[in-house]
Amino acid sequence: MEDNVTDIPGTEGWRYGPFRTNDDGDRRTITLVHESGFQTTVELPDFVSQGEEVGDVARIVIAAWERQEALKGVGG
């Protein structure tokens, strides 16, 4: 993972990895990195570009992952 990471406000243990734009320039792929080593990506249209908007989407994805992790082994 590159050293170019930024903490995601409002989360514990999560950072943004690199942002990449597709060749057409109309979509952006954002890497989300958890301190455990888990990584995932989110692809957004270019008009979702404000930091607060990107952060809102990232926090939704993070909340879903954390819910999934909390449920592992429940009812097993």
MODELLER restraints for C-alpha pairs under 7 A, 6 or more apart:
rsr = mdl.restraints
at = mdl.atoms
rsr.add(forms.Gaussian(group=physical.xy_distance, feature=features.Distance(at['CA:4:A'], at['CA:17:A']), mean=6.57, stdev=0.5))
rsr.add(forms.Gaussian(group=physical.xy_distance, feature=features.Distance(at['CA:4:A'], at['CA:18:A']), mean=6.54, stdev=0.5))
rsr.add(forms.Gaussian(group=physical.xy_distance, feature=features.Distance(at['CA:5:A'], at['CA:15:A']), mean=6.08, stdev=0.5))
rsr.add(forms.Gaussian(group=physical.xy_distance, feature=features.Distance(at['CA:5:A'], at['CA:16:A']), mean=5.32, stdev=0.5))
rsr.add(forms.Gaussian(group=physical.xy_distance, feature=features.Distance(at['CA:5:A'], at['CA:17:A']), mean=4.83, stdev=0.5))
rsr.add(forms.Gaussian(group=physical.xy_distance, feature=features.Distance(at['CA:5:A'], at['CA:18:A']), mean=6.75, stdev=0.5))
rsr.add(forms.Gaussian(group=physical.xy_distance, feature=features.Distance(at['CA:6:A'], at['CA:15:A']), mean=5.19, stdev=0.5))
rsr.add(forms.Gaussian(group=physical.xy_distance, feature=features.Distance(at['CA:6:A'], at['CA:16:A']), mean=5.15, stdev=0.5))
rsr.add(forms.Gaussian(group=physical.xy_distance, feature=features.Distance(at['CA:7:A'], at['CA:14:A']), mean=6.10, stdev=0.5))
rsr.add(forms.Gaussian(group=physical.xy_distance, feature=features.Distance(at['CA:7:A'], at['CA:15:A']), mean=4.17, stdev=0.5))
rsr.add(forms.Gaussian(group=physical.xy_distance, feature=features.Distance(at['CA:7:A'], at['CA:16:A']), mean=6.25, stdev=0.5))
rsr.add(forms.Gaussian(group=physical.xy_distance, feature=features.Distance(at['CA:8:A'], at['CA:14:A']), mean=5.82, stdev=0.5))
rsr.add(forms.Gaussian(group=physical.xy_distance, feature=features.Distance(at['CA:8:A'], at['CA:15:A']), mean=5.05, stdev=0.5))
rsr.add(forms.Gaussian(group=physical.xy_distance, feature=features.Distance(at['CA:8:A'], at['CA:16:A']), mean=6.27, stdev=0.5))
rsr.add(forms.Gaussian(group=physical.xy_distance, feature=features.Distance(at['CA:8:A'], at['CA:55:A']), mean=6.96, stdev=0.5))
rsr.add(forms.Gaussian(group=physical.xy_distance, feature=features.Distance(at['CA:13:A'], at['CA:34:A']), mean=5.64, stdev=0.5))
rsr.add(forms.Gaussian(group=physical.xy_distance, feature=features.Distance(at['CA:13:A'], at['CA:35:A']), mean=5.12, stdev=0.5))
rsr.add(forms.Gaussian(group=physical.xy_distance, feature=features.Distance(at['CA:14:A'], at['CA:32:A']), mean=6.89, stdev=0.5))
rsr.add(forms.Gaussian(group=physical.xy_distance, feature=features.Distance(at['CA:14:A'], at['CA:33:A']), mean=5.58, stdev=0.5))
rsr.add(forms.Gaussian(group=physical.xy_distance, feature=features.Distance(at['CA:14:A'], at['CA:34:A']), mean=4.54, stdev=0.5))
rsr.add(forms.Gaussian(group=physical.xy_distance, feature=features.Distance(at['CA:14:A'], at['CA:35:A']), mean=6.26, stdev=0.5))
rsr.add(forms.Gaussian(group=physical.xy_distance, feature=features.Distance(at['CA:15:A'], at['CA:32:A']), mean=5.94, stdev=0.5))
rsr.add(forms.Gaussian(group=physical.xy_distance, feature=features.Distance(at['CA:15:A'], at['CA:33:A']), mean=5.19, stdev=0.5))
rsr.add(forms.Gaussian(group=physical.xy_distance, feature=features.Distance(at['CA:15:A'], at['CA:34:A']), mean=6.51, stdev=0.5))
rsr.add(forms.Gaussian(group=physical.xy_distance, feature=features.Distance(at['CA:16:A'], at['CA:31:A']), mean=5.78, stdev=0.5))
rsr.add(forms.Gaussian(group=physical.xy_distance, feature=features.Distance(at['CA:16:A'], at['CA:32:A']), mean=4.87, stdev=0.5))
rsr.add(forms.Gaussian(group=physical.xy_distance, feature=features.Distance(at['CA:16:A'], at['CA:33:A']), mean=6.09, stdev=0.5))
rsr.add(forms.Gaussian(group=physical.xy_distance, feature=features.Distance(at['CA:17:A'], at['CA:30:A']), mean=6.89, stdev=0.5))
rsr.add(forms.Gaussian(group=physical.xy_distance, feature=features.Distance(at['CA:17:A'], at['CA:31:A']), mean=4.70, stdev=0.5))
rsr.add(forms.Gaussian(group=physical.xy_distance, feature=features.Distance(at['CA:17:A'], at['CA:32:A']), mean=5.76, stdev=0.5))
rsr.add(forms.Gaussian(group=physical.xy_distance, feature=features.Distance(at['CA:17:A'], at['CA:33:A']), mean=6.27, stdev=0.5))
rsr.add(forms.Gaussian(group=physical.xy_distance, feature=features.Distance(at['CA:18:A'], at['CA:30:A']), mean=6.41, stdev=0.5))
rsr.add(forms.Gaussian(group=physical.xy_distance, feature=features.Distance(at['CA:18:A'], at['CA:31:A']), mean=5.91, stdev=0.5))
rsr.add(forms.Gaussian(group=physical.xy_distance, feature=features.Distance(at['CA:19:A'], at['CA:28:A']), mean=6.67, stdev=0.5))
rsr.add(forms.Gaussian(group=physical.xy_distance, feature=features.Distance(at['CA:19:A'], at['CA:29:A']), mean=5.69, stdev=0.5))
rsr.add(forms.Gaussian(group=physical.xy_distance, feature=features.Distance(at['CA:19:A'], at['CA:30:A']), mean=4.64, stdev=0.5))
rsr.add(forms.Gaussian(group=physical.xy_distance, feature=features.Distance(at['CA:19:A'], at['CA:31:A']), mean=6.50, stdev=0.5))
rsr.add(forms.Gaussian(group=physical.xy_distance, feature=features.Distance(at['CA:20:A'], at['CA:28:A']), mean=5.55, stdev=0.5))
rsr.add(forms.Gaussian(group=physical.xy_distance, feature=features.Distance(at['CA:20:A'], at['CA:29:A']), mean=5.11, stdev=0.5))
rsr.add(forms.Gaussian(group=physical.xy_distance, feature=features.Distance(at['CA:20:A'], at['CA:30:A']), mean=6.58, stdev=0.5))
rsr.add(forms.Gaussian(group=physical.xy_distance, feature=features.Distance(at['CA:21:A'], at['CA:27:A']), mean=5.80, stdev=0.5))
rsr.add(forms.Gaussian(group=physical.xy_distance, feature=features.Distance(at['CA:21:A'], at['CA:28:A']), mean=4.37, stdev=0.5))
rsr.add(forms.Gaussian(group=physical.xy_distance, feature=features.Distance(at['CA:21:A'], at['CA:29:A']), mean=6.24, stdev=0.5))
rsr.add(forms.Gaussian(group=physical.xy_distance, feature=features.Distance(at['CA:22:A'], at['CA:28:A']), mean=6.31, stdev=0.5))
rsr.add(forms.Gaussian(group=physical.xy_distance, feature=features.Distance(at['CA:26:A'], at['CA:45:A']), mean=5.92, stdev=0.5))
rsr.add(forms.Gaussian(group=physical.xy_distance, feature=features.Distance(at['CA:26:A'], at['CA:46:A']), mean=4.93, stdev=0.5))
rsr.add(forms.Gaussian(group=physical.xy_distance, feature=features.Distance(at['CA:27:A'], at['CA:43:A']), mean=6.66, stdev=0.5))
rsr.add(forms.Gaussian(group=physical.xy_distance, feature=features.Distance(at['CA:27:A'], at['CA:44:A']), mean=5.59, stdev=0.5))
rsr.add(forms.Gaussian(group=physical.xy_distance, feature=features.Distance(at['CA:27:A'], at['CA:45:A']), mean=4.40, stdev=0.5))
rsr.add(forms.Gaussian(group=physical.xy_distance, feature=features.Distance(at['CA:27:A'], at['CA:46:A']), mean=4.97, stdev=0.5))
rsr.add(forms.Gaussian(group=physical.xy_distance, feature=features.Distance(at['CA:28:A'], at['CA:43:A']), mean=5.58, stdev=0.5))
rsr.add(forms.Gaussian(group=physical.xy_distance, feature=features.Distance(at['CA:28:A'], at['CA:44:A']), mean=5.26, stdev=0.5))
rsr.add(forms.Gaussian(group=physical.xy_distance, feature=features.Distance(at['CA:28:A'], at['CA:45:A']), mean=6.21, stdev=0.5))
rsr.add(forms.Gaussian(group=physical.xy_distance, feature=features.Distance(at['CA:28:A'], at['CA:46:A']), mean=6.12, stdev=0.5))
rsr.add(forms.Gaussian(group=physical.xy_distance, feature=features.Distance(at['CA:29:A'], at['CA:41:A']), mean=6.43, stdev=0.5))
rsr.add(forms.Gaussian(group=physical.xy_distance, feature=features.Distance(at['CA:29:A'], at['CA:42:A']), mean=5.60, stdev=0.5))
rsr.add(forms.Gaussian(group=physical.xy_distance, feature=features.Distance(at['CA:29:A'], at['CA:43:A']), mean=4.32, stdev=0.5))
rsr.add(forms.Gaussian(group=physical.xy_distance, feature=features.Distance(at['CA:29:A'], at['CA:44:A']), mean=6.38, stdev=0.5))
rsr.add(forms.Gaussian(group=physical.xy_distance, feature=features.Distance(at['CA:30:A'], at['CA:41:A']), mean=5.40, stdev=0.5))
rsr.add(forms.Gaussian(group=physical.xy_distance, feature=features.Distance(at['CA:30:A'], at['CA:42:A']), mean=5.20, stdev=0.5))
rsr.add(forms.Gaussian(group=physical.xy_distance, feature=features.Distance(at['CA:30:A'], at['CA:43:A']), mean=6.26, stdev=0.5))
rsr.add(forms.Gaussian(group=physical.xy_distance, feature=features.Distance(at['CA:31:A'], at['CA:39:A']), mean=6.88, stdev=0.5))
rsr.add(forms.Gaussian(group=physical.xy_distance, feature=features.Distance(at['CA:31:A'], at['CA:40:A']), mean=5.82, stdev=0.5))
rsr.add(forms.Gaussian(group=physical.xy_distance, feature=features.Distance(at['CA:31:A'], at['CA:41:A']), mean=4.38, stdev=0.5))
rsr.add(forms.Gaussian(group=physical.xy_distance, feature=features.Distance(at['CA:31:A'], at['CA:42:A']), mean=6.54, stdev=0.5))
rsr.add(forms.Gaussian(group=physical.xy_distance, feature=features.Distance(at['CA:32:A'], at['CA:39:A']), mean=5.62, stdev=0.5))
rsr.add(forms.Gaussian(group=physical.xy_distance, feature=features.Distance(at['CA:32:A'], at['CA:40:A']), mean=5.38, stdev=0.5))
rsr.add(forms.Gaussian(group=physical.xy_distance, feature=features.Distance(at['CA:32:A'], at['CA:41:A']), mean=5.90, stdev=0.5))
rsr.add(forms.Gaussian(group=physical.xy_distance, feature=features.Distance(at['CA:33:A'], at['CA:39:A']), mean=4.56, stdev=0.5))
rsr.add(forms.Gaussian(group=physical.xy_distance, feature=features.Distance(at['CA:33:A'], at['CA:40:A']), mean=6.77, stdev=0.5))
rsr.add(forms.Gaussian(group=physical.xy_distance, feature=features.Distance(at['CA:48:A'], at['CA:54:A']), mean=6.53, stdev=0.5))
